[in-house]
Amino acid sequence: MSKLLAVGTVAFDAIETPFGKTDKILGGSGTFVGLAAAQFGVHTGVVSVVGGDFPKEYLEMMNSKGINTDGVEIVENGKTFFWSGKYHNDMNSRDTLVTELNVLADFTPVVPESFKDADIVMLGNLHPSTQMSVLDQMNQKPKLAILDTMNFWMDSALEDLHKVLKRIDVITINDEEARQLSGEYSLVNAAKKIHEMGPKYVVIKKGEHGALLFNNGKMFFAPALPLAEVFDPTGAGDTFAGGFAGYLAKTEDISFENLKNAIIYGSNLASFCVEKFGTQRMEELSGDEVKERLGAFKELTQFDIKLS
Amino acid sequence: MSKLLAVGTVAFDAIETPFGKTDKILGGSGTFVGLAAAQFGVHTGVVSVVGGDFPKEYLEMMNSKGINTDGVEIVENGKTFFWSGKYHNDMNSRDTLVTELNVLADFTPVVPESFKDADIVMLGNLHPSTQMSVLDQMNQKPKLAILDTMNFWMDSALEDLHKVLKRIDVITINDEEARQLSGEYSLVNAAKKIHEMGPKYVVIKKGEHGALLFNNGKMFFAPALPLAEVFDPTGAGDTFAGGFAGYLAKTEDISFENLKNAIIYGSNLASFCVEKFGTQRMEELSGDEVKERLGAFKELTQFDIKLS
């Protein structure tokens, strides 16, 4: 089993959806990636930063799931990154109400010695030069480096983004961002252009419309499981990425065929994430539930047409 | 092999896309359904109406594909239904420029004697009472009655729509229309409500985001094949429906498992339809091309996760 290093935010979220609202609860991309990867029992280390206001219980909960938090710096006199948002009725769009960077503003990730040999590195959505600094700290090039990014960095740090793209294997990005980065409307053409920027694998996330995996002309698609109720979409994208990375770390197989499976595992875990507020559903999720829903994914997508 | 009866429009379209524009060319839901079903060599009869201005060559082309046009009434002193539209850059939205109902305004479909025993009936997007009149003309209840409809009829003839829904087996509808008809945002809940209105099978078309098939708690999803270029989306939905119905007519198996395959065949044919203006691609499409692309669909969707 491979080691997984996940760099991202560990944060407070306050969320409002048509179903209710929360006070400050546990959130952050590093948290969701870690909890998703924990489903595979992989050795995951999270690199992040929190303030002195961050409850020890949250870190203890993560540790209890097998997540190593040695790389989570605690700035005692600082405040934890805080995001607050409100989802609209359709759950596909949201307004950001508050973004307080706090300790994240000066975040310089330090990779713990014990994770400098991680086989798989998941670079969460941070400044491209911060992502680069993590790669620079590794003992050797990881077997698979996965990068998440967003339009904000395309607008504000495109040159740095292009630099780090040359050094990673997989990019995860949403459809609008893929279009922005490539200047192509068709996702097939967008993926082709993004391949040329560096990543051999391009994962395009389409939210409720599923996710596409591209690898130099090969394509795979995983739908999102249609659900009767989406309670809170926060963290679904990070859970998807964490499931993807965690499955690959567990299976130690980075062939295209196995990346297909990883995409399905990611979609599967994301379908749980949205069922409750914040990390709640992921904290309580059992292996049996995961397996049962994988069965639903097979029913949803597998068919029997002979081509002979 | 079963007989397929398709009721719909046979029409002139004039189309403008970012790739170019056409004069009046052959279009209409009945035409696209017939051409798609022709791929399976089924005995398809189209019921429709055209004016004296409709070129005989178009009917001869349809006949040459094995489509029976005895049910296409020709109103010599009338003009053929004409639609003109312009697609936006994203190809997902369009403006209707012209709609001239012409002979369609007084259309009363007459099912030819030789198709009154059709096993599968595809009721194209027409007034619900017109759709009902077709069912009334059949010698017996068909094995499978498929109905296409749209928001226009929900706004203007909801009561009639509910009446005909009680008599059909499959409804094909797009996502927004499913939400409007059911009053539910979640497509899972929408399908449940629509089941209660009559149809045991609910097919929800999501355009470039694929199609969902629901059958009382069971679900199946077929993606649209991601394409480098969508040239003209006109007729894709009807081609999907025609492929679906044609495959079922050919295989004479209306189990849920086989409906899955039919959805894939429908998506497959729709992926060709959009590659050229109007009916052009469907007219020239070969069986080998269809089979090759089915292989691409399998690559796109099939994975190998063992659940034991």
Interface residues (C-beta under 8 A of the other chain):
Chain A: N89 D90 Y185 S186 L187 V188 N189 K206 H209 G210 L212 K218 M219 F220 F221 P223 P226 L227 A228 E229 V230 E257 K260 N261 I264 Y265 K291 L294 G295 A296 K298 E299 L300 T301 Q302 F303 D304 I305 L307
Chain B: N89 D90 Y185 S186 L187 V188 N189 K206 H209 G210 L212 K218 M219 F220 F221 P223 P226 L227 A228 E229 V230 E257 K260 N261 I264 Y265 K291 L294 G295 A296 K298 E299 L300 T301 Q302 F303 D304 I305 L307
